[in-house]
Structures are given as structure tokens and as C-alpha cells.
Amino acid sequence: MNRFLLPLSALGTVVGGAVLLKDNVAGGVCPSKATIPGKTVIVTGANTGIGKQTAFELAKRGGNVILACRDMEKCEAAARAIRRETLNHHVNARHLDLASLKSIREFAAKINEEEERVDILVNNAAVMRCPHWTTEDGFEMQFGVNHLGHFLLTNLLLDKLKASAPSRIINLSSLAHVAGHIDFDDLNWQTRKYDPKAAYSQSKLAIVLFTKELSRRLQGSGVTVNALHPGVARTELGRHTGMHGSTFSSTTLGPIFWLLVKSPELAAQPSTYLAVAEELADVSGKYFDGLKQKAPAPEAEDEEVARRLWAESARLVGLEVSHVSSVREQPLAR
Ligand SMILES: NC(=O)c1ccc[n+]([C@@H]2O[C@H](COP(=O)([O-])OP(=O)(O)OC[C@H]3O[C@@H](n4cnc5c(N)ncnc54)[C@H](OP(=O)(O)O)[C@@H]3O)[C@@H](O)[C@H]2O)c1
């Protein structure tokens, strides 16, 4: 019996250590128990992954949740599942393709016309490390969807968000923003050799800069905006990386990933926290790593870069934003 004691104790230590490590890496659960009955929430890219789980969390707290997705079949299926599991029937699917300025304008026009209020906007959707694709309007896909699409959407919904104040905007960035650089000479990768990883990092850095500049413009409006890194999570985000779904990934890397990677449920906690936590009511223009506020990369703090990116983004999507509450459409100029 004694000869089994040492290996059993070692095994226990390893398993216990692994569970602790997983918890440590995974981060925490939203500490706020706040409910949001009567509040209208929009979550982009909510048919799967972190977006779907965020929509679920906010529906559980009583919000009227709008899932904004490009694939209506998947979107309706997700909305049905959330309604069934939360017993909240105010969960609806709407079409939004962030790779199309026309689709974004149509979506925003309908929301502005049909919804009385928008209290929480979660800019969650993203595409990562895809091939050198372009959006309907000719923008590099990752910059176009992750940054420009959400930039236009947010601006078109700003008056509604202000009228619903106090309201909140949550922008999903990534730790990858630290490797990013905004190349104003070639934002859309037209002259440089395409680097999918660098393009993703640029788009995620652009989101933090957009957050900072928008927060500055929204001072005193009752609308807050913050950016976050949700942690590394087990989702479909890696679908273009080649590793996703491969045998090597599921057999060899699987156990390692189990230790290091969050479930979508845990990865949705930071978005939920930023959307509902009472103590964050007046916090704006900040970057969160999980549930903790952190300093982003130095380039993300550069106010001049943020202002210039705002002006360039407005020009690219055909918006002239002279004042934060007066958004005028302009002809596209690239
Ligand atoms: N997972 C991670 O480890 C991780 C780490 C850091 C940051 N993040 C960020 O967290 C957010 C959520 O990512 P995730 O991991 O949940 O990824 P995911 O499972 O791939 O989900 C991404 C969502 O974005 C949608 N989307 C993509 N292109 C779109 C478009 N043109 N129009 C509308 N929706 C579009 C997708 O729709 P389809 O299903 O139709 O493609 C999907 O619903 C992203 O902003 C991501 O950058 C994730």
C-alpha cells in the first residue's frame, strides 16, 4: 500500500496544480450581480464564441438583446438557444455584415427607427488572420471588419446611445494590439506585402485608439466606452490559421490548450463586467485585460495617432463627424 502513496500524492499534486494553473490563467467571473431589465443591448458577432456567450449572459440579466450577425441562419439558431436557456423572450436576431458599409448603414437605420433605446453596444465581431481578402468596399478585411465596420456602426448609433444615457460601449480588442502599428501610408495593405498576423494586430490596436478618442469626444455625455482583451479562448477565431480543427491541434496540442485556454463562458466575463458593473459607471477610455484595468501598448496611448486615425477612418467610411452628436454622411473617398 505504501509504495502507491508517493505516486498517488505526486499525481494529486500535478492534477491540483493543473486545475489551479487553469483557474489562474482563465481569470475570474464577473463579480457584479447587476440585472438590466428594460435595457437594450446589441452584440455584434453573437452567433458563436465569446459574442454568443456575452449575449447569453446579458439575456440572463434581463436585457432586450439584439444579436447582430452576418449569417441569419446561425444568428436565429443562437437567438433561439439563448431564449430557450434563459427563458428571456426579448432576444432577437438581426442582419449585420460588417464587411459592407451598406449593410452597416441599413442595420443602424433600422435600429434608430425601431428601437426606443440602445443602452449597451458590444462591438465583439472579428475576423483573424484571414487571407488577403477585401471587404465589399475594398478595405483590407481585418481592418475593415474589426475596426472600420465598428467605427461606422458606433458613430451611426451614437445619438441613440446618448439619448439612452447612462449607456456603455464595449470594444473587443486583444493582447495582440501590442504587436500592432498603425501604418498611415498603407492602412489597407495595398503596397506592403500582406502579413495576416500584423494586419490583425493593426486592427486591434486601431480599436484601442478608437476607444480612447471616442471617450475623449464623449466626455460629459453619459456614454462610456472601454476596450478589453478577453483572454485566450476556445472559439472559432482561429479558423483561418490552419491549426484550427487539425488532428495535431486536437490530439497533441489539445491537453496543453485545455490548461491554458479559457472556455467561451469565462472569456465572456470581461465583456459582461464592462457592460453591467456598477463600479464602472464612470470609467471610460480604459483598456482591460480580463477583469483588470491595465495600460495598453504605448502606441495605443498616443493622442495624436488616435486623432489622425479617427479622421482617416471617418474619411474612409464616408462620415464627417464635426461634432459627436451630428453625424453627416459623405460620399466615399479612398
Ligand atoms: N478567442 C480568443 O482567444 C480571443 C483573444 C483575444 C481577443 N478576442 C476577440 O474576441 C472577439 C470574439 O472572438 P471569438 O473568439 O468569439 O471569435 P469567433 O468565435 O470567430 O467569433 C467571431 C464572430 O464575429 C463574426 N464576424 C466575422 N466577420 C463578420 C462580419 N463581416 N460581419 C459580422 N460578423 C462577423 C463571426 O460570424 P461568422 O460565424 O458568421 O463568421 C462570429 O460570430 C473578437 O473581437 C476577437 O478579436 C478573442
Ligand as a Chemical Component Dictionary entry (heavy atoms), coordinates in Angstrom:
data_LIG
# 
_chem_comp.id                   LIG 
_chem_comp.type                 NON-POLYMER 
_chem_comp.pdbx_formal_charge   0 
_chem_comp.three_letter_code    LIG 
# 
loop_
_chem_comp_atom.comp_id 
_chem_comp_atom.atom_id 
_chem_comp_atom.alt_atom_id 
_chem_comp_atom.type_symbol 
_chem_comp_atom.charge 
_chem_comp_atom.model_Cartn_x 
_chem_comp_atom.model_Cartn_y 
_chem_comp_atom.model_Cartn_z 
_chem_comp_atom.pdbx_ordinal 
LIG N1  N1  N 0  -10.774 33.831 -28.825 1  
LIG C1  C1  C 0  -9.685  34.459 -28.381 2  
LIG O1  O1  O 0  -8.735  33.825 -27.919 3  
LIG C2  C2  C 0  -9.611  35.959 -28.421 4  
LIG C3  C3  C 0  -8.461  36.587 -27.908 5  
LIG C4  C4  C 0  -8.373  37.979 -27.954 6  
LIG C5  C5  C 0  -9.424  38.714 -28.478 7  
LIG N2  N2  N 1  -10.532 38.075 -28.982 8  
LIG C6  C6  C 0  -11.591 38.894 -29.565 9  
LIG O2  O2  O 0  -12.851 38.472 -29.061 10 
LIG C7  C7  C 0  -13.875 38.737 -30.033 11 
LIG C8  C8  C 0  -14.733 37.499 -30.232 12 
LIG O3  O3  O 0  -13.920 36.498 -30.832 13 
LIG P1  P1  P 0  -14.238 34.938 -30.741 14 
LIG O4  O4  O 0  -13.022 34.317 -30.180 15 
LIG O5  O5  O -1 -15.543 34.678 -30.132 16 
LIG O6  O6  O 0  -14.244 34.575 -32.320 17 
LIG P2  P2  P 0  -15.263 33.718 -33.207 18 
LIG O7  O7  O 0  -15.722 32.516 -32.487 19 
LIG O8  O8  O 0  -14.536 33.532 -34.516 20 
LIG O9  O9  O 0  -16.482 34.719 -33.405 21 
LIG C9  C9  C 0  -16.329 35.857 -34.216 22 
LIG C10 C10 C 0  -17.696 36.383 -34.581 23 
LIG O10 O10 O 0  -17.516 37.506 -35.477 24 
LIG C11 C11 C 0  -18.382 37.331 -36.587 25 
LIG N3  N3  N 0  -17.962 38.024 -37.801 26 
LIG C12 C12 C 0  -16.860 37.846 -38.540 27 
LIG N4  N4  N 0  -16.903 38.615 -39.636 28 
LIG C13 C13 C 0  -18.071 39.318 -39.581 29 
LIG C14 C14 C 0  -18.707 40.243 -40.437 30 
LIG N5  N5  N 0  -18.173 40.608 -41.600 31 
LIG N6  N6  N 0  -19.907 40.758 -40.053 32 
LIG C15 C15 C 0  -20.491 40.374 -38.893 33 
LIG N7  N7  N 0  -19.940 39.471 -38.063 34 
LIG C16 C16 C 0  -18.744 38.939 -38.414 35 
LIG C17 C17 C 0  -18.419 35.824 -36.792 36 
LIG O11 O11 O 0  -19.510 35.465 -37.630 37 
LIG P3  P3  P 0  -19.443 34.106 -38.522 38 
LIG O12 O12 O 0  -19.619 32.970 -37.573 39 
LIG O13 O13 O 0  -20.570 34.272 -39.483 40 
LIG O14 O14 O 0  -18.101 34.109 -39.173 41 
LIG C18 C18 C 0  -18.558 35.370 -35.343 42 
LIG O15 O15 O 0  -19.890 35.498 -34.943 43 
LIG C19 C19 C 0  -13.126 39.199 -31.286 44 
LIG O16 O16 O 0  -13.158 40.599 -31.353 45 
LIG C20 C20 C 0  -11.708 38.729 -31.073 46 
LIG O17 O17 O 0  -10.756 39.504 -31.764 47 
LIG C21 C21 C 0  -10.650 36.723 -28.949 48 
# 
loop_
_chem_comp_bond.comp_id 
_chem_comp_bond.atom_id_1 
_chem_comp_bond.atom_id_2 
_chem_comp_bond.value_order 
_chem_comp_bond.pdbx_ordinal 
LIG N1  C1  SING 1  
LIG C1  O1  DOUB 2  
LIG C1  C2  SING 3  
LIG C2  C3  SING 4  
LIG C2  C21 DOUB 5  
LIG C3  C4  DOUB 6  
LIG C4  C5  SING 7  
LIG C5  N2  DOUB 8  
LIG N2  C6  SING 9  
LIG N2  C21 SING 10 
LIG C6  O2  SING 11 
LIG C6  C20 SING 12 
LIG O2  C7  SING 13 
LIG C7  C8  SING 14 
LIG C7  C19 SING 15 
LIG C8  O3  SING 16 
LIG O3  P1  SING 17 
LIG P1  O4  DOUB 18 
LIG P1  O5  SING 19 
LIG P1  O6  SING 20 
LIG O6  P2  SING 21 
LIG P2  O7  DOUB 22 
LIG P2  O8  SING 23 
LIG P2  O9  SING 24 
LIG O9  C9  SING 25 
LIG C9  C10 SING 26 
LIG C10 O10 SING 27 
LIG C10 C18 SING 28 
LIG O10 C11 SING 29 
LIG C11 N3  SING 30 
LIG C11 C17 SING 31 
LIG N3  C12 SING 32 
LIG N3  C16 SING 33 
LIG C12 N4  DOUB 34 
LIG N4  C13 SING 35 
LIG C13 C14 SING 36 
LIG C13 C16 DOUB 37 
LIG C14 N5  SING 38 
LIG C14 N6  DOUB 39 
LIG N6  C15 SING 40 
LIG C15 N7  DOUB 41 
LIG N7  C16 SING 42 
LIG C17 O11 SING 43 
LIG C17 C18 SING 44 
LIG O11 P3  SING 45 
LIG P3  O12 DOUB 46 
LIG P3  O13 SING 47 
LIG P3  O14 SING 48 
LIG C18 O15 SING 49 
LIG C19 O16 SING 50 
LIG C19 C20 SING 51 
LIG C20 O17 SING 52 
# 
